[in-house]
Amino acid sequence: MYSKQLTEDHQNNSSSQQQQEKYPPVNELQALGWIIDGADLSIFGNIYTLELPPSWVDLLNPLAHIDETPPIRSLYAAIKGCAPNITYIFPGSFRREPNQRPPYWLAATDRNGLISISQLGRLIRTWLRENYEHLVAQKLAKDMQPALDSLNWQPLDLNSAPIDILQSLLPHLVARWLTTQKFRLGLHDSKGHESLWNLVYVADPDTNEATLVTWHPDDFKHPKYAWQGKVSFYIRLRLAPSDGKTPNLLLMKAGIRRYLTRPLVEWDATKNCHKIRFPKGQRSSAYLAVTEIDWMKEQPLVAATTPDTTLVKLKLARHDDLHWEGRLGKILSNFTSIEIPEPQAFLQAPLSSAPQLLMVYRNTFGSYAVKAGIEAADRYELFKRISRMMPVGIKEAPIIDRIDIKRQSKKRLSSRTRPLIIPPSTSSSTYHIQIACTQKEIFVNALQEILSSPKTKGKLTQVNESSWDFTNQLGQCYRVNISLDSLPEEHIASLDLQNKYSKGIAAAANQSRASRIEADLKKSSPLTNTKHGIIVELLDYRKVKSKERLKDPKPGIRWGYAYNGTLLQFFAPNEQITESGLHKKCLNTTLDLLRQLNFPLGIPFYTGLYNTQLPERLDILGIYIIRLNARNFKEDNVNLPIVILLDGDYLCSQVEVYLPSEHGPIRLPYNEALLQIANLERHHSLKYDSDQIRNFIECVFRDYPIKRPTLLMFDDQNIRKDLPDLCQTPGNSTQNGWHTNLLFMKDLSQIRVARLRYSSNNLVSDLCPLSNFNRYSGLYHNPDFSTAVFSIGRSPQSAKRPTASRKRDRMTKPGWNQSVLEIQWLCLQPGDNLVDWSVAVHRLRESSPFLDLEITTAFPQPLHQATHFRDYITRLETESEENSEDLEIEFDDNEAEDEVISSSIEQLRLF
């Protein structure tokens, strides 16, 4: 009876969702970017560059870390804080190998005067004096002086500069130019009322993205609660180089910047510091507003000139104590009257120096009433406003048109269709599923519903109270045994950290838990010739206080059971969830476990597509590199290449994986590969360098048997560091020779290669409707603009908005930014239809056997399955620690959150 009620609730919910999904199709999308090709870039002023004296590399690199900060990063913090006129600091300038250094060190404009070389020398000497012992600083300053005396600014012609130099400089130059044109950011609300704000430039010259924010920030008062915040709108600009037919594009992103308003320092009754709610190991940005940035120039501004406000980006860090990175407060006092408060005092009263100094809010600081992200209508309005301000020659990117793919649906299996080969993972025909939850009956019913659903088209026969026989639509029969035993309390209890809250202590505790579980399980009789999976109910540690989250035992439990050949899926109870919501959650949790077990549901990922020229059987491969950071200095990072495979012979949803081993690549079923990964680091280093990764890929494809048309996919962002040649766009996608020396395949006549890139990775333009700003999905293409095809997945009901929705009316609700997947064909065969093959990739994002029709995976299958291997590597993810001056772009949490909103819901359940 209960199972029947659940099924009825689910059917009613699905019917309701299908009714809500009926919204008008969006046939045109605007690419949010500007074409710079052919524009006269001299309008942005004269640019000058400075080369780094080679002798400084050996003088400064050996210096000790100060406040846990590498010396070059500390120096750059001082330069950024005291010389915001500098347009760009080229990363890699202090690399030890000369051929790896960029041609320039610093770049600046001569607007109102260039930076004085003598003042730059004074700044470096001041930095040395404030950070190092007197004798050390004095000797270094003396040794650096001869090279300093020979430094000269050299002019740079932007119009003839290579694209990698333009990538670094142009976003900053355009942003500065907009402020000189007195461009004001304007947004309407849903009633048509307009608000305008002044924009200021954020001087952050060690990133190739430029940021403009509204200043002064607005005060926000919650309509119901006594809560006040401060917020700005921001615009970020970045140059994406041309790719294939796509021209050089200046990309735009926009969102909300939130500032810290509540104290992060607590005091006890004796007025001693009781608690600092600023996590150790964290670096956070703060904005310092300065109205005169000429203190380092040869010719200071004349009194009649009213200088623009500029925001200097500072970094507040905590290791053993709180400090401004580079000890910038002391250094600034040598050049200006600006006083920066001591870090602890600043966190005690973060608004005491407002609006001159404000800290950017981070998610780790607690909840914030104003949510990240802006609405599509706001994004489009900002784009059009900036377009009207752009100088002559810089043009809007064109409209991207929708491709009608309704008739290119997945082919149904006929009753005569059978696998050519039985997958090796089915050599064991018994699956044992253990439900270690309080909601045991609901999970049993969920498993029954999945195996007997119309979508599965299988037959489920009960053998006894705890066993069923399942026959899928391909005629394959399997035994499914169910047990309702709970796990030992000592296995699933919270970690005992002995009041020592750090990631290192938590990592050690998880390793200890895994070893204990492994030892306990060895004492019991293992299940032989059976695939074993457990659904484990565990507290949702994401919802507890930040310090208590470190007690999460999930990694240790997963590793310990994996060592014994058992796969786990966790379930977090929620007392406030509705009955239908609980039903859906149990279904998805069960499907996640079946995914890990590589269970043969008999629902193929691919069976061909109607009304296309595509084959009905297709081998599909994906290259993926598992990347994890080291937890401490004694460990190496994880860089482990894998190749994931759907073999067309099997005609099912089962996946295989190529893993590295001592004797070359080994091919394993997906479930066995997960268990193998868990044990791999015990015996082998998982830090593969670029040569080892390339060698592994070569070995896989050299020996791979090409039997039929084969589709290869990879994520550009994931593999470019180690396999850059494979990511290059050929002049003609039907030229097969370009990848001959990269893949080493025996038969190149059957291969198609798709490179995937995402708008969230800042190399692909966001796409936005011109009107009817609601949910949209499908394939979009403009052959005159780009050879790429853009895939947009179905967005969930949470993304549904009123047509005229605006951020100003929804400040307490998150904005939604639809994620865009760019499909660029690096290799097609003569006669292939580019759109047909793009539809295949798009359908593979929808091909996971979900019962929830709303879900689209960010990656197409089977590449999507590869992203889950990281869960079984005995390594905890940590925040990236920069260990050199080669700075990566570091986004603040609220900037990243704007992108997370665009993609996280697409990956809610990843079967």
C-alpha positions, 0 to 999 in steps of 0.5 A: 500500500505504501509503495503504491502511494509513493508511486502515485505521488511520484507520478503526480509530481512528474505530471506537475513538472511536465505542466510547468515545463511548458514555456515558450522556446527561446529561439535567440540568445545573445553572446555576452561579449564583444569582438575586438578584431579590427579595432584600433586599440590605441584609443586606450592610451599609451602602454609601457612595459618593464622587464625584470632584471634577471639577477633579481630572480636569484636574489629574491627567490631564496628569501624565507616565507614571511607570515607563511607567505612566499616572498614573491607573493609578498612583494606583489602584495606591496606593489599592488597596494602601493602602485595601483597604477600598474596595469598588470604584473606578468605571472611567471617572471621569477621562474628559475628557467629563463625560457619559462619567463614572460617577456615583461614583468610590469605594464602600465599606462602613462595616463597622468604620468608613468610610475617613477623607477626611483619610487619603485626602488624605494617601494622594494627597499621598504618592503625588504625593510618591513619584512626581513632583518636589517642586514639582510634587507640592506645587502639585498637592496645594495645588490639590486641597485645596479639593475634598478638603475638600468631599468627603463619603461619601454613603449608597447604597440597594442595593435601589434601585440600578440594575443597572450599579451592582449589577454593580460592587458586589454580587460584592464585597459577597457575597464579603466577607459569606461571609468574615464568615460564616466560610465554609470551602471544602471539597472531597472526593477520589475516596475521600470524604475531605474537606479544608477551607480558610479563605477570604480576600478579594482586595481588587481594587476596580477589577474587577467580579469578586470573588475568594476564595482559600484561604489559606494556600496548600498546599505541593505536592510532586510524587510523582516529582520533587524539585519543590515548588509552592504552590497555592490554590483560588479562587472568582470571583463576577460579576453578569450582568444580566438578559437577556430572560427570564433574571433577574439572576444572580450567576455562579460560577467556580472553579479553581486559583491557582498561585504562583511558587516558583522564582527568576526572577533568575540570577547569574553567577560574579561575583555580578552579575545575569546574567538576569531571566526576567521578560519586558519589558512584562509586568505580573504580580500578587502577593498581600500578606496583611494582617491589619489594614486599618484604618489609613485609617479614622476609627475604628480597630478596637478591640483586642478585635476580631480582624480578617480577613486580606485579600489586597492585589493588587499589580502587579509590572511590567518596562519598562526595569527592575523596579518595583512599580506606583505605587511602592507599597512606598514609599507603604505604609511611610508607613501601616504597618510592612509592608515590601515587598522590592525587585522584583529581590530578590523575584524572586531568592527568591520564597518569602522573604516567604511566606506574606505575599507571593506572586507569582501564577504566569504561563505565561511563567515556565515549566512548572508541575507543578500544572495549571490547572482543577478537575473538574466534581464539584469545581465542583458541590460548591463551588456547593452549599456556597456555596448553603447559605451564601447569605442568604435571598432569594438562590436557586439558578438552576434546572436546565436540561433536555436537548433530545433532538435525535437525530432532527433530523439534517442531511438527505442530498442526493438525486441530483436536488439541484443548485445553483441557481447556480454559485459565482463562486469556481469560475470557475477550475476548477484548483487547484494544491497544493504540498507543501513537506514532508519527509512528501510521500507522506503528504500526497499520500495524505491529499489522495487520501483526502479527495477519495475518502472516502465522506463526500465522495462524490466521484469522483477520476480520475487524469490523470497522476502529478501531476494528478487530476480531482475531481468532487464529489457536486453534479456540479462538476468540478475539476482538482487539480495536485500539486507536491512542490517545497520552498521556498527556504531563505532564505524559511523560515529563522528570523528573524535578530534580531541578538541583539535580542529584542523584539516590535518587532524581530520584527515588523520582521523579519517585514515584511522577510521578507515584502517579500523573498519578494514581490520574489523571487516577482515574478521568477518566472512566476505561475500564471495562472487557478489557485488556489495553496496550499502546505503548508509544514513548519516548526519548532513555535516554541511548543516552543522557549525563550521568547526563541527564539519571536520568531524564528518567521518564519511571519507573514512567510512567510504575508504574502509569499506572500499578496502574490503570490496564494498561501495557506499552511498550516503543518505542524509535525513531531513525532518522538514522534507515533504513525503514526495520530496523524501520519495525522490531523494530515496530514489536518487540515493538508490540510483546513485548506489546502482551507478557505483555498482555498475548495475545493468539496468539495461537502459543504454546511454546511446542507441542512435538518434532518429532523423540523423545520419548517426550510427546505432552503435557507437563506442564512446570514450572520455579522457579525464585527469583526477586532480586533488591537492596535497593535505600537507607538505609531506604529500604530493598532489594527485594527478591521475589520468583515466580513460572511461569507456562505453563499448557499443558491443554491450548496448547497456549503461555499464561503463568500463575504465582504463587505469594506470598500473605497473604493467601499463593500462588495465581495463576494468568495469566501473565498480572494480575501478572505483575499488582499485582507485581506493587501494592504488595510493597504498602502493603507487604514487598518484602524482603523474607528470605531463610526460607520464600522462601523455604516455598513458594516453598513448598506450591506451589509444595505441592498443584500443581496438577500433571496431566501429565509429568512435566518439572521444570527448574531454574537458579542455579545462581538465586536460589542457595543462598536461595535454595542450596539443590535444586541445588545439583547434585545427584549421579544418575539423575534417582534416584527420592528420592533426591528431595522428601523433597525439592519439596513436590510433591504428584506424583514424578513419572512424574517430570523432573528437569533441573538446568541451569547454564551459562558460564557468571556466571563463573561456566561453561566453555566457548566453542570454535571452533577448527577451522572455527571460525564463528557463531555456535549454537546447542546442544553439549555433551560429555558423557565421560566428563559430564552428562550435555548437552550444549546449544548454541543459534543462534547468530545474524548477528552482530556476523558474522566474517571473518573466520580468524578474529583476535582482533589485526585487529579489535581493534575498533570493539567489540569481540564476546563470544558465551554464553553457557547454561549448562543443568544439569538433576537433575531428570529424570525418568527411560527410559527417553532419556537425549538428547531428554529432552535437545533438549526440553529445547533448543527448548524452547529457540527458542520458543518465537513467534518472526517473527525474526528467529535470536533471541534466548532467554537466558532463555528457556520459560517460565522461560524467561518471569519471568525475566520481573517482575522486571520492574513493581516493584516500585524500581530502580536498583542501584549499589550494595553496600557492607555493610560488609567485606564479599566481593563479586567478583567485576569485572571491567566494561570492564571485565563484558562487555566481557560477556555482549557482549556474551548474550545481543543480545540474549535478544534483544526482549523478547516475 
